Amino acid sequence: MLRSRTFQIAVPALIVMALLPLGVDGYILGLLTLAYYYAVFAMSWDLLFGFAGEVNFGPSFLIGIGAYTAALLNHYWLWPIPACLVAGAFAAVIAGAALAVPALRLTGPYFGLVTLVAVLLLQNMIVLFAGITGGEIGLDLPDVLSIDDNTNYYYALVFMTVSGAILFGLAQSPVGLILQASGQNATEAAALGFNVAKHKLAAFCISAFFSGLAGAMLIFYMGTASVGTVVDIAVGVNVIIAAVLGGRRTIIGAAVGAIFLIGAGELLRPLGQLATFVVSAVALVVILFFPGGFMGRILQSGGRE
């Protein structure tokens, strides 16, 4: 891991990120803070799709479960933030496992369809029980991570760094190789004696843990939990685009893609509705002509990962 080119690229980039508060204003820090949480969403998704080969069309289901579990506990029972974060992460794991156990038995596009339907069900449930969840308006939280821009920025940066290191290390481990083999040819992997279903379920649960934890941290940064922020299908689409844009099966590339999407969208905001078109067009061109994404291109030009 220490000798990999990905690691050699990531360390200087993290040093620059750590020094940014010394030279940029609170607006830019806030934008990057949001991007770092999306980076964790995208890296978690890449573990499941890039290595296990399972297309989860509903990453916002796991994000939403973690976020709303933490929000409800803090809003109604005033649980402290650390306890809410832990509860949110494990609620996402439990919900993810309950969804994955039957869904992983399906083949083809059906697994992705099940995850997409799960997002729609969660959205409807939040709106249906608006008296408890706040519905489309959202649920305000009595506690936030911090009111200081620098502190919030470093919370997100450290969280992204630790999550990325764990996910990248896992992807490079024997478990990651088994997941990759299972994703490419499940029949041959099973013939070699690997329990494909068990490894894919483990990957889904790990993805759920980091997605739920990131979702919980995001709402405590924003001070509110709403459908549009953590559960909306558009959130999941952005996560998927970020992971593919940054580079499938690279983990760190997913973070690069997320930061690019958030930054480009904000930079082009003066264009109005045209901004979404431009960002989407760039993403489409990269996906069509550079299937390895940003990181795949960098690693290819610089040698082995």
C-alpha positions in Angstrom: 0.0 0.0 0.0 2.8 2.4 0.9 4.6 1.7 -2.4 1.5 2.1 -4.6 1.3 5.1 -6.9 -2.2 5.9 -5.6 -0.7 6.4 -2.1 2.1 8.5 -3.5 -0.5 10.8 -5.2 -2.9 10.9 -2.3 -0.3 12.0 0.4 0.8 15.3 -1.3 -2.9 16.1 -2.2 -3.9 15.6 1.5 -1.1 17.9 2.6 -2.3 20.6 0.3 -5.9 20.1 1.5 -4.7 20.3 5.1 -3.1 23.7 4.4 -6.1 25.2 2.5 -7.7 26.9 5.5 -4.7 29.1 5.7 -5.4 30.7 2.3 -9.1 30.3 1.4 -12.3 31.8 2.8 -15.1 30.1 4.7 -17.3 29.8 1.5 -14.7 27.6 -0.2 -14.1 25.6 2.9 -17.8 24.9 3.2 -18.0 23.7 -0.4 -15.0 21.4 0.1 -16.5 20.1 3.4 -19.6 19.0 1.5 -17.4 17.5 -1.2 -15.5 15.4 1.3 -18.6 13.8 2.7 -19.7 13.0 -0.9 -16.3 11.6 -1.4 -17.0 9.0 1.3 -20.3 8.2 -0.3 -18.6 7.6 -3.6 -15.7 5.5 -2.2 -18.2 3.3 -0.3 -20.1 2.8 -3.5 -17.0 2.0 -5.5 -16.1 -0.9 -3.1 -19.4 -2.6 -3.9 -19.5 -1.9 -7.6 -15.9 -1.7 -8.6 -14.8 -4.8 -6.7 -17.9 -6.9 -5.9 -19.4 -6.1 -9.3 -22.9 -5.3 -7.8 -24.6 -2.2 -9.2 -26.3 -0.4 -6.3 -28.6 2.1 -7.8 -29.8 3.3 -4.4 -26.8 4.5 -2.4 -29.0 7.2 -0.9 -31.0 4.4 0.8 -28.0 3.6 3.1 -27.1 7.3 3.4 -30.7 8.2 4.3 -31.0 5.4 6.9 -27.9 6.5 8.7 -28.8 10.2 8.5 -32.4 9.9 9.7 -31.5 7.5 12.5 -29.0 9.9 13.9 -31.4 12.9 13.3 -34.4 11.3 15.1 -32.3 10.3 18.1 -30.8 13.8 18.4 -34.0 15.7 17.7 -36.4 13.7 20.0 -34.2 12.1 22.6 -31.2 14.6 22.6 -28.6 11.8 22.2 -25.1 13.2 22.0 -23.6 13.5 18.5 -21.1 10.6 18.9 -23.8 8.2 20.0 -26.0 9.3 17.1 -23.2 8.7 14.6 -22.6 5.2 15.9 -26.3 4.4 15.9 -26.7 5.8 12.4 -23.8 3.8 11.0 -25.0 0.5 12.5 -28.6 1.2 11.5 -27.4 1.5 7.9 -25.5 -1.8 8.3 -28.6 -3.6 9.6 -30.9 -2.1 6.9 -28.3 -2.8 4.3 -27.9 -6.5 5.4 -31.7 -6.9 5.5 -31.9 -5.6 1.9 -28.8 -7.4 0.6 -29.5 -11.0 1.9 -32.5 -11.5 -0.4 -31.3 -9.1 -3.1 -27.9 -10.8 -3.7 -29.7 -14.0 -4.7 -30.9 -12.2 -7.8 -28.9 -11.9 -11.0 -28.6 -9.3 -13.7 -30.3 -6.0 -13.2 -32.6 -7.1 -10.5 -30.2 -6.3 -7.7 -29.9 -2.8 -8.9 -33.7 -2.5 -9.3 -34.3 -3.7 -5.7 -31.9 -1.0 -4.3 -33.6 1.7 -6.4 -37.0 0.7 -5.1 -35.7 0.8 -1.6 -34.8 4.5 -2.0 -38.4 5.2 -3.3 -39.9 3.4 -0.3 -37.7 5.3 2.1 -38.7 8.6 0.5 -42.4 7.8 0.7 -42.1 6.7 4.3 -40.3 9.9 5.3 -43.1 12.0 3.6 -45.9 9.7 4.9 -44.7 10.2 8.5 -44.0 13.9 8.1 -45.2 14.6 11.7 -42.2 12.6 13.0 -39.6 13.0 10.2 -40.3 16.5 9.1 -41.3 15.3 5.7 -40.0 17.3 2.7 -39.4 20.4 4.9 -36.8 18.5 6.9 -36.0 17.9 10.6 -33.9 20.5 12.4 -31.2 19.3 14.8 -30.5 20.8 18.2 -26.8 20.0 17.9 -24.2 20.5 15.2 -20.6 19.4 14.8 -19.3 22.9 15.0 -20.1 26.5 14.0 -16.5 27.2 13.0 -15.7 26.7 9.3 -12.2 25.5 9.9 -13.3 22.9 12.5 -16.0 21.5 10.2 -13.5 21.4 7.4 -11.0 19.4 9.3 -13.7 17.0 10.7 -14.7 16.2 7.1 -11.1 16.0 5.8 -10.0 13.6 8.6 -13.1 11.5 8.2 -12.5 11.3 4.4 -8.9 10.4 4.9 -9.5 7.7 7.4 -12.4 6.2 5.5 -10.4 6.3 2.3 -7.4 4.6 3.9 -9.5 1.8 5.3 -11.5 1.2 2.1 -8.3 1.4 0.0 -6.5 -1.0 2.3 -9.4 -3.4 2.2 -9.5 -3.2 -1.6 -5.8 -4.1 -1.9 -6.1 -6.9 0.7 -6.8 -10.6 -0.2 -10.4 -9.8 0.6 -10.4 -7.2 -2.1 -8.9 -9.7 -4.6 -11.6 -12.2 -3.8 -14.3 -9.5 -4.3 -12.8 -8.6 -7.6 -12.7 -12.2 -8.7 -16.3 -12.7 -7.6 -17.4 -9.6 -9.5 -15.7 -10.6 -12.7 -16.7 -14.3 -12.6 -18.7 -15.5 -9.7 -18.8 -19.1 -11.0 -15.1 -19.5 -11.3 -14.5 -17.8 -7.9 -17.0 -20.3 -6.3 -15.2 -23.2 -8.0 -11.9 -22.0 -6.4 -13.6 -22.5 -3.0 -14.5 -18.9 -2.2 -17.9 -18.1 -0.6 -19.0 -15.5 -3.1 -22.3 -14.6 -1.4 -20.6 -14.1 2.0 -17.9 -11.8 0.6 -20.4 -9.8 -1.4 -22.6 -9.4 1.7 -19.6 -8.3 3.7 -18.8 -5.7 1.0 -22.4 -4.4 1.1 -22.3 -4.1 4.9 -18.9 -2.3 4.8 -20.3 0.1 2.2 -23.4 0.6 4.3 -21.4 1.4 7.4 -19.4 4.2 5.8 -22.4 5.5 3.8 -24.5 5.6 7.0 -21.8 7.2 9.0 -21.1 9.8 6.3 -24.8 10.6 6.0 -25.0 11.1 9.8 -22.0 13.4 9.9 -23.4 15.4 6.9 -26.6 16.2 8.6 -24.8 17.3 11.8 -22.7 19.5 9.7 -25.7 21.1 7.9 -27.9 21.2 11.0 -30.9 19.6 9.3 -32.0 16.3 7.7 -34.2 16.4 4.6 -35.1 14.2 1.7 -33.4 16.5 -0.8 -30.2 16.4 1.1 -29.6 12.7 1.8 -32.4 10.5 0.3 -33.3 12.0 -3.0 -32.5 9.9 -6.1 -30.4 12.8 -7.5 -28.1 12.4 -4.5 -27.5 8.7 -5.5 -27.0 9.6 -9.1 -24.3 12.1 -8.2 -22.6 9.5 -6.0 -22.6 7.0 -8.9 -21.3 9.5 -11.4 -18.6 10.7 -9.1 -17.3 7.1 -8.5 -17.3 6.2 -12.2 -15.9 9.6 -13.2 -13.0 9.3 -10.8 -12.2 5.8 -11.8 -13.8 2.4 -11.1 -11.9 0.1 -8.8 -9.6 2.8 -7.5 -11.4 3.9 -4.3 -9.4 7.1 -4.2 -10.6 8.0 -7.7 -14.2 8.2 -6.3 -13.1 10.9 -4.0 -11.5 12.8 -6.9 -14.7 12.5 -8.9 -16.9 13.8 -6.0 -14.7 16.8 -5.4 -14.7 17.5 -9.1 -18.5 17.3 -9.4 -19.2 19.6 -6.4 -16.5 22.1 -7.4 -17.4 22.2 -11.1 -21.1 22.6 -10.3 -20.4 25.5 -8.0 -17.8 27.1 -10.4 -20.3 27.0 -13.2 -23.3 28.2 -11.1 -23.4 31.6 -12.9 -24.5 29.7 -16.0 -27.7 28.7 -14.3 -29.4 25.6 -15.7 -26.6 25.4 -18.3 -24.2 24.5 -15.5 -25.8 21.1 -15.0 -25.7 20.4 -18.7 -21.9 21.3 -18.9 -21.0 19.2 -16.0 -23.1 16.3 -17.2 -21.5 16.6 -20.7 -18.0 16.5 -19.3 -18.9 13.5 -17.2 -20.4 11.7 -20.2 -17.3 12.4 -22.4 -14.9 11.1 -19.6 -17.0 7.9 -19.1 -17.3 7.2 -22.8 -13.7 7.9 -23.9 -11.8 7.3 -20.6 -13.6 4.4 -19.0 -10.8 4.2 -16.3 -11.8 7.7 -15.1 -9.5 10.4 -13.8 -7.5 8.1 -11.6 -7.3 5.4 -14.1 -5.8 7.8 -16.6 -3.3 9.1 -14.1 -2.2 5.6 -12.9 -2.0 4.4 -16.5 0.3 7.3 -17.5 2.5 6.9 -14.5 2.8 3.2 -14.4 1.4 0.5 -12.2 -0.9 1.3 -9.2 
